[in-house]
Amino acid sequence: MKFYFGTFLLLLSIPEADAQTATGGALSECANGGCNLGEYCVGNSFLKDVDDTGEYGCSKCNGSRDWWPCNFETTCFCHALDAPRIPPAPRSGVTVNAAIDTCRDVLTEDTFNNIVQPTSEEGKQLFTYAGLCDAISNYNQYHDEKFAQMGTVSQVRRELAAFLSHASVETDGFSVTREEHHCVNPITGLDGNVYCMPCKEQFYSKETKICTQSYFVDEQSYYKYCDLSRQNNQGCSCTVAGVKMADVPLQDDLRAPAIGYVRADDMYFRRGSFDTSFNYGYMGAGIAIKGDAQYFCEQPDLLATNPQYAWQSGIYKWMEYMPYEFGSTAHKQALKGNFGGTINVLNGPLECPSSMNISEKHVQMVRDRVREICRAGSALGVMLELNQCENSYDRDCPKCDGLEDIYFSCQQDGSCPECNDWEENLLSLAPTVTPAIVKPPTFEDWGKYWNNPNPGTRNGATSSYTSSVWYSIVSVVVLILHI
């Protein structure tokens, strides 16, 4: 009997842990004190299948319910009917620094130009200083959780350095505006639309920018980046049939016809500062930036032509993408000074641990991220820890092991000269290096969970992780007694 009782408690700990990661450890703002006068608690149907009203609708959250759907901070949110319906970003618990203007006081144009140096003409036109400043201002106008305006000036500088270093890697040094092999030799038709020639990766040369075989030799239609499981409220409309080759209207009848092209606005390949892609990625960007789910579904190529949208789509992902296994965002990790955490949140097992050879491409991308954080951190006068966690067992503090090895080895082999001078350009204290070996928890460590009713929570939310530890410990004790 004791054995089954212990097993039951051990299994009971699993959904508790899952619930903690799914909620991020915080209640919806509707349940956390209720909405202001003139506001209503509404659902974020893009994130979860949830309604505004009904027995399990968000209207039930207003100041009372602390279970589904009110236990996930971005599932239900307070909305004024005369404002764009833009969901909140997950809260960091850090105070807004209203005394600073990000571009005026921290990221000057000279500093920006030291970091953002496109080599292509399209990159120079898209990734502009004014575009980034407009993107920051617009995002922060509609979000209580601000980008590059939270905490101390040093925290703001760290976040900018981390964000720009990732953006540089994702865009090949701010020089690629559309995913290259999905948009070879783009042309503008007589109708004003941009058309792209898709190419299968094995037939595309990154060095020469030439596609040796048309995509439509083997395919009847272009069907990439369409997730059929994400439709209606959770993704732009697309079908398994894909998009047919377009008849491009050209201005000069004497020109050779454009064969093998597709209208760019019918394609959801990677664009923007953080590689927005897939039908659901463009819908999410539209909701976060415009409060309009269809805005970028209908014109995704705006992310390759409009500087503000190119930057702001990246800010959206930085602020709001939160993998369930962590319950954290890149924004939160940057505020902690944890650069490795930003890599893990954004790319997960593709790049962390960095010593794992998932693919040659991602191995090189991790090395590039280390080099770029040295360059951006040096320009902004700050240093981030490659792995910074006050508590090694904190689920809200993911790491990316192996970065320290890359940091030291690339200086020795000369592949990251930017890192050699990083410490000389600091405006704040240099960090310590996270130990490679972490000791297992002691009984005193476990005692912290027993004595603190709500560790790692905000706004009075109960930590499910704590409950998980309670259940697991009791289970182990019961099993031992049985034996």
FIVEXTOR-83898 format. One record per residue (C-alpha): residue number from 1; x, y, z. Coordinates in steps of 0.05 Angstrom, whole numbers, always signed. Each point is the difference from the previous one (the first is absolute). Last residue first. Layout:
N
+-----+--------+--------+--------+
!   n !      u !      v !      w !
+-----+--------+--------+--------+
! NUM !      X !      Y !      Z !
...
+-----+--------+--------+--------+
# end
This chain:
483
+-----+--------+--------+--------+
!   n !      u !      v !      w !
+-----+--------+--------+--------+
! 483 !   +236 !    -14 !    +32 !
! 482 !    -67 !    +32 !    +17 !
! 481 !    +33 !    +54 !    +40 !
! 480 !    +46 !    +16 !    -58 !
! 479 !    -59 !     +4 !    -48 !
! 478 !    -38 !    +47 !    +47 !
! 477 !    +61 !    +45 !     +7 !
! 476 !     +8 !     +3 !    -76 !
! 475 !    -72 !    +18 !     -9 !
! 474 !     +3 !    +55 !    +53 !
! 473 !    +60 !    +30 !    -36 !
! 472 !    -35 !     -3 !    -68 !
! 471 !    -64 !    +31 !    +25 !
! 470 !    +34 !    +57 !    +35 !
! 469 !    +47 !    +13 !    -60 !
! 468 !    -60 !     +2 !    -47 !
! 467 !    -37 !    +48 !    +45 !
! 466 !    +60 !    +46 !     -2 !
! 465 !     +1 !     -5 !    -76 !
! 464 !    -74 !    +17 !     +1 !
! 463 !    +19 !    +68 !    +30 !
! 462 !    -63 !    +33 !    +25 !
! 461 !    -14 !    +68 !    -32 !
! 460 !     +1 !    +57 !    +50 !
! 459 !    +20 !    +53 !    -50 !
! 458 !    +65 !    -34 !    -18 !
! 457 !    +30 !    -68 !    +11 !
! 456 !    +71 !    -28 !     +6 !
! 455 !    -10 !    -24 !    +71 !
! 454 !    -71 !     +1 !    +27 !
! 453 !     -7 !    -35 !    +67 !
! 452 !    +74 !     +8 !    +19 !
! 451 !    +19 !    -47 !    +57 !
! 450 !     -7 !    -66 !    -36 !
! 449 !    +31 !    +25 !    -65 !
! 448 !    +60 !    +30 !    +36 !
! 447 !     +7 !    -64 !    +39 !
! 446 !    +19 !    -37 !    -64 !
! 445 !    +61 !    +44 !     -4 !
! 444 !    +17 !    -13 !    +73 !
! 443 !     -5 !    -75 !    -14 !
! 442 !    +55 !    +10 !    -52 !
! 441 !     -9 !     +8 !    -74 !
! 440 !    +50 !    -33 !    -48 !
! 439 !    +65 !    +39 !    -13 !
! 438 !     +6 !    +35 !    -67 !
! 437 !    +60 !    -11 !    -45 !
! 436 !    +14 !    +49 !    -57 !
! 435 !     +2 !    +59 !    +47 !
! 434 !    -33 !    +62 !    -28 !
! 433 !    +52 !    +51 !    -19 !
! 432 !     -1 !    +66 !    +39 !
! 431 !    -26 !    +62 !    -32 !
! 430 !    +34 !    +65 !    -17 !
! 429 !    -24 !    +61 !    +38 !
! 428 !    -35 !    +55 !    -40 !
! 427 !    +20 !    +50 !    -55 !
! 426 !    +42 !    -53 !    -33 !
! 425 !    +43 !    +14 !    -60 !
! 424 !    +65 !    -34 !    +24 !
! 423 !    -39 !    -63 !    +19 !
! 422 !    -20 !    -12 !    -73 !
! 421 !    +68 !    +10 !    -31 !
! 420 !    +17 !    -73 !    -15 !
! 419 !    -72 !    -19 !    -13 !
! 418 !     -4 !    +38 !    -66 !
! 417 !    +60 !    -40 !    -25 !
! 416 !    -47 !    -60 !     -6 !
! 415 !    +31 !    -51 !    -47 !
! 414 !    +71 !    +12 !    +25 !
! 413 !    +14 !    -72 !    +21 !
! 412 !    +13 !    +19 !    +73 !
! 411 !    -57 !    +50 !     +3 !
! 410 !    -46 !    -52 !    -30 !
! 409 !    +21 !    -50 !    +52 !
! 408 !    -17 !    +44 !    +60 !
! 407 !    -70 !    +20 !    -21 !
! 406 !    -15 !    -69 !    -30 !
! 405 !    +18 !    -34 !    +65 !
! 404 !    -42 !    +49 !    +39 !
! 403 !    -59 !    -13 !    -46 !
! 402 !     +1 !    -75 !    +15 !
! 401 !    -64 !     -4 !    +40 !
! 400 !    -59 !    +40 !    -23 !
! 399 !    -40 !    +16 !    +63 !
! 398 !    -73 !     +7 !    +18 !
! 397 !    -19 !    +45 !    +58 !
! 396 !    -75 !     -3 !    +14 !
! 395 !     +6 !    -73 !    +20 !
! 394 !    +46 !    +21 !    +57 !
! 393 !    +44 !    -59 !    +19 !
! 392 !    +66 !    +36 !    -11 !
! 391 !    -24 !    +56 !    +46 !
! 390 !    +33 !    +67 !    -12 !
! 389 !     +3 !    -17 !    -74 !
! 388 !    +45 !    +35 !    -50 !
! 387 !    +28 !    -38 !    -59 !
! 386 !    +40 !    +40 !    -52 !
! 385 !     -4 !    +56 !    +50 !
! 384 !    -14 !    +66 !    -34 !
! 383 !    +50 !    +56 !     -8 !
! 382 !    -15 !    +73 !     -9 !
! 381 !    +29 !    +60 !    -36 !
! 380 !    -51 !     +5 !    -56 !
! 379 !    +51 !     -8 !    -56 !
! 378 !    +37 !    -54 !    +39 !
! 377 !    -64 !    -38 !    +14 !
! 376 !    -19 !     +2 !    -74 !
! 375 !    +68 !    -27 !    -21 !
! 374 !     +8 !    -52 !    +54 !
! 373 !    -73 !    -20 !     -9 !
! 372 !    +15 !     -8 !    -74 !
! 371 !    +59 !    -48 !    +10 !
! 370 !    -39 !    -44 !    +48 !
! 369 !    -59 !     +0 !    -48 !
! 368 !    +45 !    -19 !    -58 !
! 367 !    +26 !    -60 !    +38 !
! 366 !    -71 !    -21 !    +12 !
! 365 !    -17 !    +10 !    -74 !
! 364 !    +60 !    -44 !    -20 !
! 363 !    -26 !    -59 !    +40 !
! 362 !    -69 !    +15 !    -28 !
! 361 !    +22 !     -7 !    -72 !
! 360 !    +43 !    -61 !    +12 !
! 359 !    -61 !    -36 !    +28 !
! 358 !    -21 !    -28 !    +67 !
! 357 !    +72 !     -4 !    +21 !
! 356 !     -9 !     +5 !    +76 !
! 355 !    +54 !    +43 !    +32 !
! 354 !    -47 !    +61 !     +1 !
! 353 !    -46 !    -34 !    +49 !
! 352 !    -42 !    +31 !    -26 !
! 351 !     -2 !    +19 !    -74 !
! 350 !    -56 !    -39 !    -33 !
! 349 !    -20 !    -24 !    +69 !
! 348 !    -34 !    +66 !    +16 !
! 347 !     +4 !    +55 !    -52 !
! 346 !    -32 !    +63 !    +29 !
! 345 !     -4 !    -20 !    +73 !
! 344 !    +67 !    -35 !     -1 !
! 343 !    +36 !    +58 !    -34 !
! 342 !    -31 !    +51 !    +48 !
! 341 !    +20 !    -42 !    +60 !
! 340 !    +72 !     -1 !    -24 !
! 339 !     -1 !    +76 !     +2 !
! 338 !    -20 !     +2 !    +73 !
! 337 !     +5 !    +73 !    +22 !
! 336 !    -63 !     -9 !    +41 !
! 335 !    -35 !    +52 !    -43 !
! 334 !    +24 !    -40 !    -60 !
! 333 !    -33 !    -63 !    +27 !
! 332 !    -67 !    +35 !     +9 !
! 331 !     +1 !    +28 !    -71 !
! 330 !    +20 !    -68 !    -29 !
! 329 !    -64 !    -26 !    +31 !
! 328 !    -15 !    -48 !    +57 !
! 327 !    -48 !    -56 !    +18 !
! 326 !    +57 !    -49 !    -13 !
! 325 !    -29 !    -65 !    -29 !
! 324 !    -61 !    +38 !    -26 !
! 323 !    +42 !    +41 !    -48 !
! 322 !    -14 !    +75 !     +7 !
! 321 !     +1 !    +44 !    -62 !
! 320 !    -28 !    +67 !    +25 !
! 319 !    +54 !    +52 !     +8 !
! 318 !    +54 !    -23 !    -49 !
! 317 !    -52 !    -25 !    -50 !
! 316 !    -36 !    +67 !     +1 !
! 315 !    +65 !    +39 !     -3 !
! 314 !    +19 !    -39 !    -63 !
! 313 !    -66 !    +18 !    -33 !
! 312 !    +14 !    +71 !    +22 !
! 311 !    +65 !     +5 !    -38 !
! 310 !    -26 !    -21 !    -68 !
! 309 !    -66 !    +37 !    +14 !
! 308 !    +36 !    +66 !    +12 !
! 307 !    +46 !     -8 !    -60 !
! 306 !    -57 !    -16 !    -50 !
! 305 !    +23 !    -41 !    -60 !
! 304 !    +17 !    -70 !    +23 !
! 303 !    -51 !     -4 !    +56 !
! 302 !    -50 !    +32 !    -47 !
! 301 !     +8 !    -64 !    -41 !
! 300 !    -52 !    -34 !    +45 !
! 299 !    -57 !    +39 !    -32 !
! 298 !    -66 !    -35 !    +10 !
! 297 !    +21 !    -42 !    +59 !
! 296 !    +38 !    +60 !    +25 !
! 295 !    -63 !    +39 !    +18 !
! 294 !    -46 !    -60 !    +10 !
! 293 !     +5 !     -6 !    +75 !
! 292 !     -9 !    +75 !    +12 !
! 291 !    +22 !    +29 !    +66 !
! 290 !    +53 !    +35 !    -41 !
! 289 !    +66 !    -22 !    +29 !
! 288 !    -16 !    -59 !    +46 !
! 287 !    -60 !    -25 !    -41 !
! 286 !    +36 !     +7 !    -67 !
! 285 !    +63 !    -33 !    +27 !
! 284 !    -40 !    -60 !    +24 !
! 283 !    -33 !     -6 !    -68 !
! 282 !    +67 !     +1 !    -35 !
! 281 !    +28 !    -53 !    +46 !
! 280 !    -61 !    -44 !     -9 !
! 279 !     +7 !     -3 !    -76 !
! 278 !    +73 !    -20 !     +6 !
! 277 !    +59 !    +47 !     +8 !
! 276 !    +26 !    +61 !    +38 !
! 275 !    +75 !     -1 !     -7 !
! 274 !    +21 !    +43 !    +58 !
! 273 !    +16 !    +67 !    -34 !
! 272 !    -52 !    -10 !    -54 !
! 271 !    -14 !    -56 !    -49 !
! 270 !     -3 !    -75 !     -3 !
! 269 !    -48 !    -34 !    -48 !
! 268 !    -75 !    +11 !     +2 !
! 267 !    -14 !     +6 !    -74 !
! 266 !    -62 !    +28 !    -35 !
! 265 !    +23 !    +72 !    +10 !
! 264 !    +64 !    -16 !    -39 !
! 263 !    -40 !    -17 !    -63 !
! 262 !    +30 !    -64 !    -29 !
! 261 !    +51 !     -6 !    -56 !
! 260 !    +23 !    -60 !    -42 !
! 259 !     +4 !    +34 !    -67 !
! 258 !     +6 !    +75 !    -10 !
! 257 !    -12 !    +12 !    -75 !
! 256 !    +60 !    +27 !    -39 !
! 255 !     -2 !    +75 !     -8 !
! 254 !    -26 !    +29 !    -64 !
! 253 !    -69 !    +12 !    +28 !
! 252 !    +30 !    +49 !    +50 !
! 251 !    -38 !    +16 !    +64 !
! 250 !     -9 !    -73 !    +22 !
! 249 !    -63 !    -33 !    +27 !
! 248 !    +23 !    -64 !    +35 !
! 247 !    -42 !    -61 !    -15 !
! 246 !     +5 !    -34 !    +68 !
! 245 !    +19 !    -72 !    +18 !
! 244 !    -55 !    -31 !    +42 !
! 243 !     -5 !     +7 !    +75 !
! 242 !     -8 !    -59 !    +47 !
! 241 !    -48 !    -58 !     -8 !
! 240 !    +10 !    -17 !    +74 !
! 239 !    -37 !    +64 !    +15 !
! 238 !    +12 !    +67 !    +33 !
! 237 !    -40 !    +48 !    +44 !
! 236 !    +41 !    +40 !    +49 !
! 235 !     +8 !    -32 !    +68 !
! 234 !    -31 !     -9 !    +69 !
! 233 !    -70 !    +29 !     -5 !
! 232 !    -16 !    -37 !    -65 !
! 231 !    +58 !    -47 !    -14 !
! 230 !    +60 !    -30 !    +37 !
! 229 !     -3 !    -76 !    -11 !
! 228 !    +11 !    +11 !    -75 !
! 227 !    +68 !    +30 !    +12 !
! 226 !    +19 !    +34 !    -65 !
! 225 !    +73 !    +20 !     -4 !
! 224 !    +12 !    -32 !    -69 !
! 223 !    -54 !    -17 !    -50 !
! 222 !    +23 !    +26 !    -68 !
! 221 !    -37 !    -35 !    -56 !
! 220 !     +7 !    -55 !    -52 !
! 219 !    +68 !    -21 !    +24 !
! 218 !    +59 !    -36 !    -32 !
! 217 !    +19 !    +50 !    -55 !
! 216 !    -39 !    +53 !    +38 !
! 215 !    +57 !    +17 !    +48 !
! 214 !    +42 !    +21 !    -60 !
! 213 !    +69 !    -31 !     -4 !
! 212 !    +69 !    +34 !     +4 !
! 211 !    -20 !    +55 !    +49 !
! 210 !    +54 !    +54 !     +4 !
! 209 !    +17 !    +45 !    +59 !
! 208 !    +75 !    -11 !    -17 !
! 207 !    +23 !    -15 !    +71 !
! 206 !    -65 !    -25 !    +28 !
! 205 !     -6 !    -50 !    -57 !
! 204 !    -70 !    -29 !     -9 !
! 203 !    -16 !    -68 !    -29 !
! 202 !     +3 !    -39 !    +65 !
! 201 !    -42 !    +52 !    +34 !
! 200 !    -59 !     -7 !    -46 !
! 199 !    -13 !    +65 !    -36 !
! 198 !    -57 !    +50 !     +4 !
! 197 !     +0 !    +57 !    -51 !
! 196 !    -33 !    +59 !    +33 !
! 195 !    -49 !    +52 !    -26 !
! 194 !    -10 !    +70 !    +29 !
! 193 !    -67 !    +33 !    -16 !
! 192 !     -6 !    +68 !    -34 !
! 191 !    -48 !    -25 !    -54 !
! 190 !    +53 !     +8 !    -54 !
! 189 !    +41 !    -51 !    +38 !
! 188 !    +57 !    +11 !    +48 !
! 187 !    +55 !    -52 !     -1 !
! 186 !    +34 !    -44 !    +52 !
! 185 !    +63 !    -36 !    -24 !
! 184 !     -5 !    -61 !    +46 !
! 183 !    -54 !     +2 !    +53 !
! 182 !     -6 !    -66 !    +36 !
! 181 !    +74 !    -13 !     -6 !
! 180 !    +16 !    +67 !    +33 !
! 179 !    -48 !     +5 !    +58 !
! 178 !    -19 !    +73 !     -9 !
! 177 !    +35 !    +62 !    +29 !
! 176 !    +72 !    -26 !     +2 !
! 175 !    +54 !    +52 !    +15 !
! 174 !    -11 !    +13 !    +74 !
! 173 !    +65 !    -39 !    +16 !
! 172 !    -27 !    -65 !    -27 !
! 171 !    -72 !    +16 !    +20 !
! 170 !     -8 !    -50 !    +57 !
! 169 !    +71 !    +12 !    +26 !
! 168 !     -8 !    +76 !     +2 !
! 167 !    -68 !     -5 !    +33 !
! 166 !    +30 !    -44 !    +55 !
! 165 !    +54 !    +52 !    +14 !
! 164 !    -50 !    +57 !     -4 !
! 163 !    -45 !    -31 !    +54 !
! 162 !    +57 !    -17 !    +47 !
! 161 !    +31 !    +69 !     -5 !
! 160 !    -67 !    +35 !     +8 !
! 159 !    -17 !    -42 !    +61 !
! 158 !    +67 !    +13 !    +32 !
! 157 !     -6 !    +75 !    -11 !
! 156 !    -69 !     +2 !    +31 !
! 155 !    +26 !    -41 !    +59 !
! 154 !    +58 !    +49 !     +9 !
! 153 !    -49 !    +59 !     -2 !
! 152 !    -36 !    -32 !    +58 !
! 151 !    -67 !    -36 !     -4 !
! 150 !    -44 !     -5 !    -61 !
! 149 !     +2 !    +45 !    -61 !
! 148 !    +32 !    -44 !    -54 !
! 147 !    -67 !    -32 !    -19 !
! 146 !    -56 !    +19 !    +47 !
! 145 !    -48 !    -44 !    +40 !
! 144 !    -61 !    +45 !     +4 !
! 143 !    -11 !     -9 !    -75 !
! 142 !    -36 !    +44 !    -50 !
! 141 !    +46 !    +61 !     -2 !
! 140 !    +61 !    -45 !    +11 !
! 139 !     -9 !    -34 !    -67 !
! 138 !     -8 !    +66 !    -37 !
! 137 !    +60 !    +34 !    +32 !
! 136 !    +46 !    -60 !    -10 !
! 135 !    -21 !     -8 !    -72 !
! 134 !     +9 !    +74 !    -15 !
! 133 !    +70 !     -2 !    +30 !
! 132 !    +17 !    -62 !    -41 !
! 131 !    -25 !    +31 !    -65 !
! 130 !    +36 !    +65 !    +14 !
! 129 !    +65 !    -38 !     +9 !
! 128 !     -9 !    -38 !    -65 !
! 127 !     -2 !    -74 !    -16 !
! 126 !    -40 !     +3 !    -64 !
! 125 !    +36 !    +46 !    -49 !
! 124 !    +70 !    -20 !    +21 !
! 123 !    -20 !    -73 !     -4 !
! 122 !    -28 !     +9 !    -70 !
! 121 !    +65 !    +33 !    -21 !
! 120 !    +41 !    -59 !    +27 !
! 119 !    +59 !     +6 !    +47 !
! 118 !    -40 !    +16 !    +62 !
! 117 !    +37 !    +32 !    +59 !
! 116 !    -42 !     +0 !    +64 !
! 115 !    +46 !     +1 !    +60 !
! 114 !    +42 !    +62 !     -7 !
! 113 !    -57 !    +34 !    -37 !
! 112 !    -45 !    -10 !    +60 !
! 111 !    +51 !    +32 !    +46 !
! 110 !     +4 !    +60 !    -47 !
! 109 !    -76 !     +4 !     -4 !
! 108 !     -5 !     +3 !    +76 !
! 107 !    -26 !    -61 !    +37 !
! 106 !     -1 !    +23 !    +72 !
! 105 !    -29 !    +69 !    +15 !
! 104 !    -36 !    +22 !    -64 !
! 103 !    -15 !    -69 !    -28 !
! 102 !    -25 !    -32 !    +64 !
! 101 !    -33 !    +62 !    +31 !
! 100 !    +14 !     -3 !    +74 !
!  99 !    -36 !    +21 !    +63 !
!  98 !    -58 !    -48 !     -9 !
!  97 !    +44 !    -59 !    +21 !
!  96 !    -54 !    -54 !     +5 !
!  95 !     +9 !    -44 !    +61 !
!  94 !    +22 !    -73 !     -6 !
!  93 !    -51 !    -55 !    +16 !
!  92 !    +13 !    -30 !    -69 !
!  91 !    -72 !     -2 !    -24 !
!  90 !    -20 !    -41 !    -61 !
!  89 !    -19 !    +47 !    -57 !
!  88 !    -70 !    +27 !     -1 !
!  87 !    -52 !    -15 !    -55 !
!  86 !    -16 !    +54 !    -52 !
!  85 !    -73 !    +14 !    -15 !
!  84 !    +10 !    +70 !    -27 !
!  83 !    -35 !    +51 !    +45 !
!  82 !    -72 !    +26 !     +1 !
!  81 !    -27 !    -63 !    +33 !
!  80 !    +48 !     +3 !    +58 !
!  79 !    +33 !    -68 !    +12 !
!  78 !    +22 !    -36 !    +63 !
!  77 !    +35 !    -66 !    -14 !
!  76 !    -14 !    -75 !     -3 !
!  75 !    +49 !    -51 !    -28 !
!  74 !    +61 !    +44 !    +14 !
!  73 !     +8 !    -12 !    +75 !
!  72 !    -19 !    -73 !     +1 !
!  71 !    -40 !    -18 !    +62 !
!  70 !    -65 !    +34 !    -22 !
!  69 !    -22 !    -51 !    -52 !
!  68 !     +0 !    -43 !    +40 !
!  67 !    +10 !    +11 !    +75 !
!  66 !     +7 !    +62 !    +43 !
!  65 !    -71 !    +26 !     -4 !
!  64 !    -15 !    +66 !    +35 !
!  63 !    +18 !    +69 !    -25 !
!  62 !    -27 !     -5 !    -70 !
!  61 !    +15 !    -71 !    -19 !
!  60 !    -71 !    -22 !    -17 !
!  59 !     +0 !    +47 !    -60 !
!  58 !    +56 !    -42 !    -28 !
!  57 !    -46 !    -55 !    -22 !
!  56 !     -7 !    -69 !    +31 !
!  55 !    -73 !     +7 !    +19 !
!  54 !    -14 !    +47 !    -57 !
!  53 !    +32 !    +65 !    -24 !
!  52 !    +64 !    +24 !    -33 !
!  51 !    +16 !    -68 !    -30 !
!  50 !    +62 !    -43 !     +5 !
!  49 !    +36 !    -44 !    -50 !
!  48 !    +70 !    +20 !    +22 !
!  47 !    +54 !    +47 !    -24 !
!  46 !    -35 !    +28 !    -61 !
!  45 !    -66 !     +2 !    +39 !
!  44 !    +27 !    +51 !    +48 !
!  43 !    -62 !     +8 !    +42 !
!  42 !    -36 !    +62 !    +27 !
!  41 !     -7 !    +32 !    +69 !
!  40 !    -36 !    +66 !    -10 !
!  39 !    +23 !    +71 !    +11 !
!  38 !    -42 !    +63 !    +11 !
!  37 !    +18 !     +3 !    +74 !
!  36 !    +64 !    -37 !    +12 !
!  35 !     +7 !    -75 !     -3 !
!  34 !     +6 !    -47 !    +59 !
!  33 !    +50 !     -5 !    +56 !
!  32 !    +43 !    -57 !    -27 !
!  31 !    -54 !    -42 !    -31 !
!  30 !     -6 !    +47 !    -60 !
!  29 !    +76 !     +8 !     -2 !
!  28 !     +3 !    -75 !    -13 !
!  27 !    +36 !    -37 !    +55 !
!  26 !    +75 !    -12 !     +4 !
!  25 !    +47 !    -60 !     +5 !
!  24 !    +16 !     -5 !    -74 !
!  23 !    -68 !    -31 !     -8 !
!  22 !    +18 !    -60 !    -43 !
!  21 !    +65 !    -12 !    +37 !
!  20 !    -36 !     -3 !    +67 !
!  19 !    -56 !    -43 !    -27 !
!  18 !    +50 !    -51 !    -26 !
!  17 !    +32 !     -4 !    +69 !
!  16 !    -68 !    -12 !    +32 !
!  15 !    -17 !    -50 !    -54 !
!  14 !    +61 !    -41 !    +20 !
!  13 !     -5 !     +4 !    +76 !
!  12 !    -63 !    -43 !     +1 !
!  11 !    +40 !    -57 !    -29 !
!  10 !    +45 !     -1 !    +62 !
!   9 !    -59 !     +6 !    +46 !
!   8 !    -35 !    -59 !    -32 !
!   7 !    +63 !    -41 !     +2 !
!   6 !     +6 !    +13 !    +75 !
!   5 !    -72 !    -22 !    +12 !
!   4 !    +11 !    -61 !    -42 !
!   3 !    +61 !    -20 !    +40 !
!   2 !    -33 !    +14 !    +67 !
!   1 !    -56 !    -47 !    -18 !
+-----+--------+--------+--------+
# end
